[in-house]
Amino acid sequence: MTTTRYFTDPDQLAAAMAQAAARVGLATEQAVRHEALLLQHLIQAAASGRPGPNVITGRYRASWQTQVFPHGNGATAIVGTFAPQGRRLELGFYGADSLGRVYAQPPFPHVAPALAVVRPRFAERIGTAAMEALA
C-alpha cells in the first residue's frame, strides 16, 4: 500500500524529489542490467544448435558479452560479440568473399529470436522499476 505524502515546504519537496531521482537511476540501471543479461543468455542458448548455429568448440557462444554503462537516471547496455563469424551466422552469406571463395551459407538466427523475446517487455520492466523506486 502506498502512502500519499503532501508537502507544504518547497525545500522538503525538492529534497524528496532528489532522493526519488537517485532511487530511480539505480532501479533503472538494475533493470537494464537484468534485461541485457537475459538477452545475452537467450542468444547463447539459441547459439547452441539448430535452428541457431551448431556448437563446435563453444568459443563463439562464450564470446557474447554484456556491458552496462550507468548514466544520469538510467543506463545503456551493449550485448554483442567480437567474433568475426557472428554476422555471417545470424544473416547467412551467399557469394564470393574477399579471397574469391564462393559460399552458400544459410542463416542460423540466434540474435533476432532472442530480441523478439526480450523487446516486448523491456519498456514495461524499466517503467515498473522506476515506479517501484518512486513509491
C-alpha positions as YAML, in Angstrom:
chain: A
units: angstrom
residues:
- id: 1
  name: MET
  ca: [0.00, 0.00, 0.00]
- id: 2
  name: THR
  ca: [1.36, 3.40, -0.99]
- id: 3
  name: THR
  ca: [1.03, 6.34, 1.35]
- id: 4
  name: THR
  ca: [0.45, 9.73, -0.21]
- id: 5
  name: ARG
  ca: [2.74, 12.47, 1.10]
- id: 6
  name: TYR
  ca: [1.84, 16.12, 0.94]
- id: 7
  name: PHE
  ca: [4.40, 18.91, 1.02]
- id: 8
  name: THR
  ca: [3.90, 22.48, 2.08]
- id: 9
  name: ASP
  ca: [7.60, 23.35, 2.17]
- id: 10
  name: PRO
  ca: [9.23, 23.63, -1.27]
- id: 11
  name: ASP
  ca: [12.63, 22.63, 0.16]
- id: 12
  name: GLN
  ca: [11.19, 19.38, 1.55]
- id: 13
  name: LEU
  ca: [9.58, 18.67, -1.80]
- id: 14
  name: ALA
  ca: [12.86, 19.33, -3.63]
- id: 15
  name: ALA
  ca: [14.76, 17.04, -1.23]
- id: 16
  name: ALA
  ca: [12.17, 14.26, -1.64]
- id: 17
  name: MET
  ca: [12.35, 14.58, -5.42]
- id: 18
  name: ALA
  ca: [16.16, 14.42, -5.37]
- id: 19
  name: GLN
  ca: [16.03, 11.25, -3.25]
- id: 20
  name: ALA
  ca: [13.46, 9.72, -5.60]
- id: 21
  name: ALA
  ca: [15.61, 10.57, -8.63]
- id: 22
  name: ALA
  ca: [18.59, 8.78, -7.08]
- id: 23
  name: ARG
  ca: [16.44, 5.67, -6.45]
- id: 24
  name: VAL
  ca: [15.05, 5.75, -9.98]
- id: 25
  name: GLY
  ca: [18.53, 5.85, -11.51]
- id: 26
  name: LEU
  ca: [19.68, 2.81, -9.56]
- id: 27
  name: ALA
  ca: [16.45, 0.88, -10.15]
- id: 28
  name: THR
  ca: [16.57, 1.63, -13.88]
- id: 29
  name: GLU
  ca: [20.22, 0.59, -14.08]
- id: 30
  name: GLN
  ca: [19.44, -2.71, -12.36]
- id: 31
  name: ALA
  ca: [16.50, -3.35, -14.70]
- id: 32
  name: VAL
  ca: [18.63, -2.60, -17.78]
- id: 33
  name: ARG
  ca: [21.38, -4.90, -16.48]
- id: 34
  name: HIS
  ca: [18.87, -7.70, -15.84]
- id: 35
  name: GLU
  ca: [17.31, -7.45, -19.29]
- id: 36
  name: ALA
  ca: [20.71, -7.24, -21.02]
- id: 37
  name: LEU
  ca: [21.96, -10.34, -19.21]
- id: 38
  name: LEU
  ca: [18.71, -12.12, -20.08]
- id: 39
  name: LEU
  ca: [19.26, -11.18, -23.74]
- id: 40
  name: GLN
  ca: [22.83, -12.50, -23.61]
- id: 41
  name: HIS
  ca: [21.65, -15.76, -22.05]
- id: 42
  name: LEU
  ca: [18.93, -16.21, -24.69]
- id: 43
  name: ILE
  ca: [21.38, -15.53, -27.53]
- id: 44
  name: GLN
  ca: [23.84, -18.04, -26.11]
- id: 45
  name: ALA
  ca: [21.09, -20.62, -25.67]
- id: 46
  name: ALA
  ca: [19.92, -20.09, -29.26]
- id: 47
  name: ALA
  ca: [23.54, -20.41, -30.46]
- id: 48
  name: SER
  ca: [23.63, -23.93, -29.06]
- id: 49
  name: GLY
  ca: [22.30, -25.87, -32.04]
- id: 50
  name: ARG
  ca: [19.51, -25.76, -34.58]
- id: 51
  name: PRO
  ca: [17.72, -23.65, -35.59]
- id: 52
  name: GLY
  ca: [20.70, -21.50, -34.49]
- id: 53
  name: PRO
  ca: [24.33, -22.33, -35.23]
- id: 54
  name: ASN
  ca: [25.74, -25.66, -34.09]
- id: 55
  name: VAL
  ca: [28.31, -25.73, -31.31]
- id: 56
  name: ILE
  ca: [31.73, -26.93, -32.42]
- id: 57
  name: THR
  ca: [34.14, -25.60, -29.80]
- id: 58
  name: GLY
  ca: [31.85, -23.36, -27.73]
- id: 59
  name: ARG
  ca: [34.12, -20.34, -28.24]
- id: 60
  name: TYR
  ca: [31.59, -18.44, -30.34]
- id: 61
  name: ARG
  ca: [28.83, -18.93, -27.79]
- id: 62
  name: ALA
  ca: [31.18, -17.89, -24.98]
- id: 63
  name: SER
  ca: [32.27, -14.78, -26.90]
- id: 64
  name: TRP
  ca: [28.99, -12.99, -26.20]
- id: 65
  name: GLN
  ca: [29.38, -10.23, -23.62]
- id: 66
  name: THR
  ca: [27.24, -7.67, -21.84]
- id: 67
  name: GLN
  ca: [28.46, -4.23, -20.84]
- id: 68
  name: VAL
  ca: [26.30, -1.82, -18.83]
- id: 69
  name: PHE
  ca: [27.09, 1.89, -18.69]
- id: 70
  name: PRO
  ca: [25.23, 3.78, -15.94]
- id: 71
  name: HIS
  ca: [24.45, 7.41, -16.69]
- id: 72
  name: GLY
  ca: [22.21, 10.02, -15.14]
- id: 73
  name: ASN
  ca: [18.94, 8.39, -14.21]
- id: 74
  name: GLY
  ca: [19.40, 5.24, -16.23]
- id: 75
  name: ALA
  ca: [21.84, 3.05, -18.09]
- id: 76
  name: THR
  ca: [22.79, 1.84, -21.53]
- id: 77
  name: ALA
  ca: [23.64, -1.78, -22.22]
- id: 78
  name: ILE
  ca: [25.54, -3.33, -25.09]
- id: 79
  name: VAL
  ca: [25.18, -7.04, -25.77]
- id: 80
  name: GLY
  ca: [27.46, -8.32, -28.50]
- id: 81
  name: THR
  ca: [30.39, -10.31, -29.73]
- id: 82
  name: PHE
  ca: [33.66, -9.51, -31.45]
- id: 83
  name: ALA
  ca: [33.68, -12.95, -33.08]
- id: 84
  name: PRO
  ca: [34.09, -12.45, -36.83]
- id: 85
  name: GLN
  ca: [31.56, -15.15, -37.73]
- id: 86
  name: GLY
  ca: [28.69, -13.54, -35.77]
- id: 87
  name: ARG
  ca: [27.12, -11.59, -38.63]
- id: 88
  name: ARG
  ca: [27.53, -14.45, -41.08]
- id: 89
  name: LEU
  ca: [25.95, -16.96, -38.71]
- id: 90
  name: GLU
  ca: [22.98, -14.69, -37.98]
- id: 91
  name: LEU
  ca: [22.29, -13.48, -41.53]
- id: 92
  name: GLY
  ca: [23.88, -16.12, -43.74]
- id: 93
  name: PHE
  ca: [26.27, -15.43, -46.59]
- id: 94
  name: TYR
  ca: [25.85, -16.05, -50.30]
- id: 95
  name: GLY
  ca: [28.51, -15.11, -52.80]
- id: 96
  name: ALA
  ca: [32.26, -14.68, -53.01]
- id: 97
  name: ASP
  ca: [34.35, -13.46, -50.10]
- id: 98
  name: SER
  ca: [37.37, -11.17, -50.40]
- id: 99
  name: LEU
  ca: [39.59, -14.16, -51.30]
- id: 100
  name: GLY
  ca: [37.27, -15.26, -54.11]
- id: 101
  name: ARG
  ca: [35.85, -18.28, -52.27]
- id: 102
  name: VAL
  ca: [32.17, -18.83, -53.04]
- id: 103
  name: TYR
  ca: [29.74, -19.65, -50.22]
- id: 104
  name: ALA
  ca: [26.08, -20.52, -49.92]
- id: 105
  name: GLN
  ca: [25.72, -20.45, -46.14]
- id: 106
  name: PRO
  ca: [22.15, -20.20, -44.88]
- id: 107
  name: PRO
  ca: [21.34, -18.00, -41.89]
- id: 108
  name: PHE
  ca: [21.17, -19.53, -38.42]
- id: 109
  name: PRO
  ca: [19.26, -16.85, -36.49]
- id: 110
  name: HIS
  ca: [20.04, -16.63, -32.81]
- id: 111
  name: VAL
  ca: [20.06, -12.89, -32.08]
- id: 112
  name: ALA
  ca: [16.73, -11.95, -33.69]
- id: 113
  name: PRO
  ca: [14.77, -14.68, -31.84]
- id: 114
  name: ALA
  ca: [16.31, -13.59, -28.52]
- id: 115
  name: LEU
  ca: [15.42, -9.94, -29.22]
- id: 116
  name: ALA
  ca: [11.85, -10.98, -30.07]
- id: 117
  name: VAL
  ca: [11.53, -12.42, -26.55]
- id: 118
  name: VAL
  ca: [13.12, -9.51, -24.65]
- id: 119
  name: ARG
  ca: [11.93, -6.48, -26.64]
- id: 120
  name: PRO
  ca: [8.16, -6.58, -25.89]
- id: 121
  name: ARG
  ca: [8.61, -6.43, -22.12]
- id: 122
  name: PHE
  ca: [11.73, -4.28, -21.89]
- id: 123
  name: ALA
  ca: [9.98, -0.90, -21.65]
- id: 124
  name: GLU
  ca: [7.46, -2.35, -19.19]
- id: 125
  name: ARG
  ca: [10.27, -3.66, -16.96]
- id: 126
  name: ILE
  ca: [12.02, -0.27, -16.95]
- id: 127
  name: GLY
  ca: [8.75, 1.52, -16.19]
- id: 128
  name: THR
  ca: [7.93, -0.88, -13.36]
- id: 129
  name: ALA
  ca: [11.39, -0.43, -11.84]
- id: 130
  name: ALA
  ca: [11.04, 3.36, -11.97]
- id: 131
  name: MET
  ca: [7.56, 3.33, -10.43]
- id: 132
  name: GLU
  ca: [8.66, 1.00, -7.64]
- id: 133
  name: ALA
  ca: [11.61, 3.29, -6.88]
- id: 134
  name: LEU
  ca: [9.28, 6.29, -6.64]
- id: 135
  name: ALA
  ca: [6.84, 4.54, -4.30]
...
